[in-house]
């Protein structure tokens, strides 16, 4: 599967210059429980809110997540798209990406 210059195949996300691990954490967190807020994703991924917001913009552009709009985005609900679920499930099945 090709997304924003990255390739997800055999559960491995490659092709991103930086941030692939953070994006994997976001997808895994959403696969485990959705919808989540950006703050909830930051807590689940053990990352700063601004880091998660940055990566969500890329994942949304890739068509892997949708970010609902809320005042100040603090209450925005993040969900996986069908493609995002497929990518996250592929990564979950791969022992190479287990953390």
MDAnalysis code that builds the backbone (N, CA, C; Angstrom):
import MDAnalysis as mda
import numpy as np

u = mda.Universe.empty(297, n_residues=99, atom_resindex=np.repeat(np.arange(99), 3), trajectory=True)
u.add_TopologyAttr("name", ["N", "CA", "C"] * 99)
u.add_TopologyAttr("resid", np.arange(1, 100))
u.add_TopologyAttr("resname", ["UNK", "UNK", "UNK", "UNK", "UNK", "UNK", "UNK", "UNK", "UNK", "UNK", "UNK", "UNK", "UNK", "UNK", "UNK", "UNK", "UNK", "UNK", "UNK", "UNK", "UNK", "UNK", "UNK", "UNK", "UNK", "UNK", "UNK", "UNK", "UNK", "UNK", "UNK", "UNK", "UNK", "UNK", "UNK", "UNK", "UNK", "UNK", "UNK", "UNK", "UNK", "UNK", "UNK", "UNK", "UNK", "UNK", "UNK", "UNK", "UNK", "UNK", "UNK", "UNK", "UNK", "UNK", "UNK", "UNK", "UNK", "UNK", "UNK", "UNK", "UNK", "UNK", "UNK", "UNK", "UNK", "UNK", "UNK", "UNK", "UNK", "UNK", "UNK", "UNK", "UNK", "UNK", "UNK", "UNK", "UNK", "UNK", "UNK", "UNK", "UNK", "UNK", "UNK", "UNK", "UNK", "UNK", "UNK", "UNK", "UNK", "UNK", "UNK", "UNK", "UNK", "UNK", "UNK", "UNK", "UNK", "UNK", "UNK"])
u.atoms.positions = np.array([
    [0.851, -1.165, 0.000],
    [0.000, 0.000, 0.000],
    [0.904, 1.238, 0.000],
    [0.674, 2.163, -0.904],
    [1.470, 3.387, -1.033],
    [0.750, 4.541, -0.345],
    [1.426, 5.211, 0.576],
    [0.848, 6.380, 1.246],
    [1.917, 7.445, 1.420],
    [1.667, 8.635, 0.893],
    [2.554, 9.786, 1.019],
    [4.020, 9.410, 0.870],
    [4.339, 8.713, -0.180],
    [5.727, 8.352, -0.414],
    [6.218, 7.231, 0.471],
    [5.360, 6.741, 1.349],
    [5.742, 5.633, 2.221],
    [5.034, 4.385, 1.717],
    [5.627, 3.281, 1.977],
    [5.041, 2.024, 1.558],
    [4.783, 1.186, 2.796],
    [3.553, 0.714, 2.918],
    [3.211, -0.214, 3.987],
    [3.031, -1.560, 3.316],
    [3.975, -2.434, 3.554],
    [3.878, -3.786, 3.014],
    [4.456, -4.728, 4.045],
    [3.884, -5.879, 4.148],
    [4.293, -6.854, 5.155],
    [4.355, -6.210, 6.529],
    [3.494, -5.223, 6.765],
    [3.428, -4.604, 8.078],
    [4.506, -3.584, 8.366],
    [5.310, -3.222, 7.388],
    [6.405, -2.280, 7.615],
    [6.113, -0.977, 6.887],
    [6.213, 0.131, 7.593],
    [6.007, 1.447, 6.995],
    [7.388, 2.008, 6.665],
    [7.666, 2.182, 5.385],
    [8.968, 2.697, 4.966],
    [8.778, 3.872, 4.032],
    [9.817, 4.634, 3.824],
    [9.756, 5.715, 2.858],
    [9.584, 7.076, 3.468],
    [9.146, 7.147, 4.730],
    [9.088, 8.439, 5.410],
    [10.505, 8.826, 5.793],
    [10.829, 10.087, 5.629],
    [12.169, 10.516, 6.036],
    [12.301, 10.459, 7.556],
    [11.284, 10.881, 8.264],
    [11.288, 10.819, 9.727],
    [9.879, 10.552, 10.210],
    [9.749, 10.076, 11.423],
    [8.450, 9.964, 12.052],
    [7.677, 8.689, 11.822],
    [8.255, 7.712, 11.135],
    [7.502, 6.486, 10.857],
    [7.088, 5.787, 12.148],
    [7.959, 5.764, 13.143],
    [7.621, 5.086, 14.402],
    [6.472, 5.802, 15.112],
    [6.482, 7.115, 15.116],
    [5.385, 7.862, 15.738],
    [4.083, 7.594, 15.001],
    [4.126, 7.554, 13.692],
    [2.912, 7.280, 12.915],
    [2.410, 5.864, 13.156],
    [3.322, 4.914, 13.322],
    [2.910, 3.543, 13.670],
    [2.218, 3.542, 15.027],
    [2.777, 4.276, 15.995],
    [2.172, 4.334, 17.329],
    [0.759, 4.911, 17.267],
    [0.581, 5.937, 16.471],
    [-0.745, 6.547, 16.324],
    [-1.725, 5.541, 15.740],
    [-1.331, 4.873, 14.672],
    [-2.225, 3.896, 14.032],
    [-2.558, 2.752, 14.978],
    [-1.570, 2.266, 15.711],
    [-1.812, 1.181, 16.666],
    [-2.761, 1.624, 17.775],
    [-2.560, 2.834, 18.283],
    [-3.419, 3.338, 19.355],
    [-4.866, 3.455, 18.882],
    [-5.055, 3.906, 17.655],
    [-6.406, 4.024, 17.108],
    [-7.018, 2.656, 16.824],
    [-6.200, 1.704, 16.420],
    [-6.711, 0.357, 16.179],
    [-7.210, -0.251, 17.491],
    [-6.523, 0.052, 18.585],
    [-6.910, -0.482, 19.896],
    [-8.177, 0.168, 20.430],
    [-8.338, 1.471, 20.171],
    [-9.494, 2.194, 20.692],
    [-9.709, 3.448, 19.864],
    [-10.885, 3.566, 19.305],
    [-11.233, 4.791, 18.592],
    [-12.686, 5.120, 18.825],
    [-13.097, 6.356, 18.721],
    [-12.241, 7.493, 18.403],
    [-11.423, 7.913, 19.621],
    [-10.393, 8.667, 19.361],
    [-9.557, 9.249, 20.414],
    [-9.380, 10.721, 20.130],
    [-9.101, 11.448, 21.175],
    [-8.738, 12.853, 20.994],
    [-7.238, 12.917, 20.706],
    [-6.800, 14.064, 20.243],
    [-5.365, 14.241, 19.996],
    [-4.601, 14.088, 21.307],
    [-5.148, 14.634, 22.391],
    [-4.507, 14.499, 23.710],
    [-4.428, 13.026, 24.106],
    [-5.497, 12.277, 23.877],
    [-5.498, 10.851, 24.195],
    [-4.462, 10.082, 23.387],
    [-4.300, 10.462, 22.126],
    [-3.265, 9.836, 21.298],
    [-1.870, 10.198, 21.794],
    [-1.698, 11.435, 22.207],
    [-0.392, 11.870, 22.737],
    [-0.035, 11.046, 23.973],
    [-1.008, 10.844, 24.839],
    [-0.768, 10.032, 26.035],
    [-0.460, 8.585, 25.665],
    [-1.234, 8.023, 24.737],
    [-1.035, 6.629, 24.333],
    [0.310, 6.410, 23.654],
    [0.753, 7.389, 22.875],
    [2.020, 7.262, 22.135],
    [3.209, 7.801, 22.925],
    [2.932, 8.363, 24.100],
    [3.982, 8.948, 24.933],
    [4.756, 10.032, 24.177],
    [3.972, 10.885, 23.504],
    [4.534, 11.987, 22.716],
    [3.823, 13.282, 23.080],
    [4.420, 14.389, 22.717],
    [3.837, 15.699, 22.944],
    [2.641, 15.919, 22.018],
    [1.675, 16.707, 22.492],
    [0.477, 17.035, 21.714],
    [0.844, 17.572, 20.333],
    [1.809, 18.506, 20.276],
    [2.162, 19.123, 18.993],
    [2.787, 18.114, 18.034],
    [3.514, 17.150, 18.560],
    [4.101, 16.099, 17.722],
    [2.995, 15.255, 17.089],
    [2.015, 14.879, 17.898],
    [0.907, 14.070, 17.387],
    [0.108, 14.862, 16.356],
    [-0.175, 16.130, 16.654],
    [-0.929, 16.970, 15.708],
    [-0.195, 17.059, 14.374],
    [1.116, 17.205, 14.423],
    [1.924, 17.270, 13.195],
    [1.774, 15.988, 12.381],
    [1.923, 14.848, 13.033],
    [1.844, 13.571, 12.315],
    [0.427, 13.267, 11.839],
    [-0.568, 13.731, 12.580],
    [-1.947, 13.523, 12.134],
    [-2.222, 14.237, 10.823],
    [-1.626, 15.396, 10.634],
    [-1.814, 16.109, 9.365],
    [-1.322, 15.250, 8.209],
    [-0.184, 14.616, 8.373],
    [0.336, 13.732, 7.323],
    [-0.518, 12.497, 7.128],
    [-0.931, 11.880, 8.230],
    [-1.769, 10.688, 8.130],
    [-3.129, 11.011, 7.520],
    [-3.641, 12.205, 7.812],
    [-4.908, 12.625, 7.218],
    [-4.726, 12.862, 5.718],
    [-3.627, 13.476, 5.330],
    [-3.336, 13.685, 3.908],
    [-3.182, 12.359, 3.169],
    [-2.644, 11.367, 3.868],
    [-2.466, 10.032, 3.292],
    [-3.774, 9.273, 3.181],
    [-4.820, 9.786, 3.831],
    [-6.098, 9.096, 3.816],
    [-6.196, 7.974, 4.828],
    [-5.324, 7.983, 5.855],
    [-5.329, 6.913, 6.851],
    [-6.158, 7.247, 8.079],
    [-6.348, 8.533, 8.367],
    [-7.167, 8.945, 9.503],
    [-8.061, 10.107, 9.099],
    [-9.108, 10.295, 9.875],
    [-9.918, 11.508, 9.763],
    [-9.854, 12.202, 11.116],
    [-9.772, 13.518, 11.068],
    [-9.731, 14.314, 12.286],
    [-10.965, 15.203, 12.267],
    [-11.872, 14.921, 13.195],
    [-13.070, 15.733, 13.301],
    [-12.700, 17.141, 13.738],
    [-13.481, 18.090, 13.358],
    [-13.185, 19.471, 13.707],
    [-13.915, 19.860, 14.981],
    [-13.191, 20.463, 15.883],
    [-13.756, 20.971, 17.128],
    [-13.076, 22.290, 17.445],
    [-13.691, 23.068, 18.276],
    [-13.104, 24.352, 18.651],
    [-11.703, 24.124, 19.221],
    [-10.707, 24.733, 18.604],
    [-9.338, 24.607, 19.068],
    [-8.730, 23.229, 18.861],
    [-9.441, 22.353, 18.194],
    [-9.013, 20.975, 17.930],
    [-8.782, 20.161, 19.198],
    [-8.928, 20.768, 20.396],
    [-8.683, 20.007, 21.616],
    [-9.666, 18.852, 21.774],
    [-10.896, 19.043, 21.348],
    [-11.886, 17.986, 21.452],
    [-12.058, 17.197, 20.170],
    [-11.196, 17.434, 19.192],
    [-11.319, 16.761, 17.894],
    [-11.185, 15.252, 18.074],
    [-12.078, 14.518, 17.447],
    [-12.035, 13.059, 17.493],
    [-11.304, 12.538, 16.272],
    [-10.371, 11.644, 16.514],
    [-9.563, 11.063, 15.443],
    [-10.013, 9.621, 15.239],
    [-10.219, 9.267, 13.983],
    [-10.658, 7.915, 13.622],
    [-9.820, 7.392, 12.460],
    [-9.691, 6.086, 12.400],
    [-9.050, 5.443, 11.252],
    [-10.023, 5.391, 10.090],
    [-9.511, 5.564, 8.891],
    [-10.299, 5.311, 7.690],
    [-10.192, 3.813, 7.389],
    [-10.882, 3.362, 6.376],
    [-10.774, 1.957, 5.969],
    [-9.330, 1.617, 5.607],
    [-8.679, 2.510, 4.866],
    [-7.269, 2.288, 4.496],
    [-6.385, 2.296, 5.733],
    [-6.688, 3.169, 6.688],
    [-5.923, 3.242, 7.928],
    [-6.055, 1.970, 8.744],
    [-7.275, 1.419, 8.800],
    [-7.482, 0.158, 9.514],
    [-6.691, -0.963, 8.853],
    [-6.713, -0.998, 7.545],
    [-5.960, -2.030, 6.824],
    [-4.472, -1.918, 7.109],
    [-3.948, -0.691, 7.053],
    [-2.516, -0.481, 7.313],
    [-2.165, -0.853, 8.750],
    [-3.000, -0.448, 9.710],
    [-2.732, -0.748, 11.115],
    [-2.793, -2.250, 11.374],
    [-3.768, -2.923, 10.784],
    [-3.877, -4.371, 10.952],
    [-2.689, -5.088, 10.330],
    [-2.226, -4.595, 9.194],
    [-1.061, -5.189, 8.546],
    [0.166, -5.051, 9.444],
    [0.311, -3.887, 10.067],
    [1.450, -3.666, 10.967],
    [1.341, -4.534, 12.218],
    [0.131, -4.725, 12.723],
    [-0.071, -5.552, 13.919],
    [0.317, -7.001, 13.663],
    [0.095, -7.474, 12.452],
    [0.382, -8.869, 12.121],
    [1.862, -9.123, 11.890],
    [2.626, -8.058, 11.665],
    [4.031, -8.210, 11.338],
    [4.896, -8.213, 12.592],
    [5.706, -9.265, 12.806],
    [6.595, -9.295, 13.965],
    [7.699, -8.237, 13.882],
    [7.991, -7.753, 12.671],
    [9.069, -6.762, 12.484],
    [8.742, -5.435, 13.112],
    [7.459, -5.127, 13.318],
    [7.087, -3.827, 13.840],
    [6.608, -3.893, 15.274],
    [6.700, -5.042, 15.888],
    [6.264, -5.165, 17.289],
    [7.182, -4.333, 18.168],
    [6.569, -3.646, 19.133],
    [7.397, -2.845, 20.051],
    [7.162, -3.245, 21.469],
])
